[in-house]
Amino acid sequence: MGYWNTHENPKDNKGFKSVADIVNDIADRALGGWDDFTDDITTYPREIVRLYLSEDCPEPLNEEVYQQVLRESSERIQRAIHRRICNQLY
C-alpha cells in the first residue's frame, strides 16, 4: 500500500512515486488557499476536498491522477491538510 499503481503511459502519473506523494501535493496546494482569518480549521479540509472533487476543480487537480487519489483517499487528504494548517499555525 502507498505505492502508485502505474498506468500504461508512464506520463499519466506525472512522476509521482506513491499515493503519499500525491496526497502531500494536494495538501500543499490546499494550504495555499487557507486564510487564518476567515477559514475554519475544522471545516476547511472537508470543504476543499469537496471543491477538488467538483466540476469547479482547478487545474491540474482536475486531471485523473489527482482525481483518482481524491476519490479513494479523501479522508487521508483531509488529515494531511489539517496537519499542514496546524504546522503553519503553531
Secondary structure, 3 states (H helix, E strand, C coil): CCECCCCCCHHHHCCCCEHHHHHHHHHHHHHCCCCCCCCCCCCHHHHHHHHHHCCCCCCCCCCHHHHHHHHHCHHHHHHHHHHHHHHHHC
